[in-house]
Amino acid sequence: QVHLVESGGGVVQPGRSLRLSCAASGFTFSRHTMHWVRQAPGKGLEWVAVIESDGINKYYADSVRGRFTISRDNSKNTLSLEMNSLRGEDTAVYYCARQENSLDYWGQGTLVTVSS
Amino acid sequence: QSVLTQPPSVSAAPGQKVTISCSGSSSNIGNNDVSWFQQLPGTAPKLLIYENNKRPSGIPDRFSASKSGTSATLAITGLQTGDEADYYCGGWDSSLSAGVFGGGTKLTVL
């Protein structure tokens, strides 16, 4: 069965960096476009970034463009999100999600808290 | 401010029907597929509807959806207390080259 497990969250000071990972299993990872979606405490879903299956095309939300970098390692079935220059408004649960017609499988999320 | 607009909340009694609207524009709903997600308290979102009106395996037919022009609607019939959740519409915006979600609608089953 499809399984997505995020890791790497934690408490980080404003301006610092953090790298999130998403370990995928149960499907052919290299054939799927993958997304990051976040949810601030008590708020709605916010799309963050997407990377196509071959890792070439990537798109970002305006709120993170230039600060976040999405990447993948198809040999290790891993999706990553490198987050730099973190701000308080980046505090959220970060979910990775698989695209198959839509976002059909989601991980359980990892919490990132940006605070001094 | 979300690109897609949903009502903040809806409510109905058990057994009744409720609809949730999602309004967008030609760059998103008007020319791209809409999905609907259910998020139960404390859990990750779950896909309910994809490609405007299709249900993934395991989603009961009490959940249905439609799209017309730049708007979409999710309908839930035979409401159950277990349907209490936040519901989000989502899709792709071709002008932004970005994914977009509605602000979410909290369903209360009275």
Interface residues (C-beta under 8 A of the other chain):
Chain A: H35 V37 G44 L45 E46 W47 V50 Y59 Y60 A61 D62 Y95 N101 S102 L103 D104 Y105 W106 G107 Q108 G109
Chain B: S2 D33 S35 F37 Q39 A44 P45 K46 L47 Y50 E51 K54 P56 D86 Y88 G90 L96 S97 A98 G99 V100 F101 G102 G103 G104
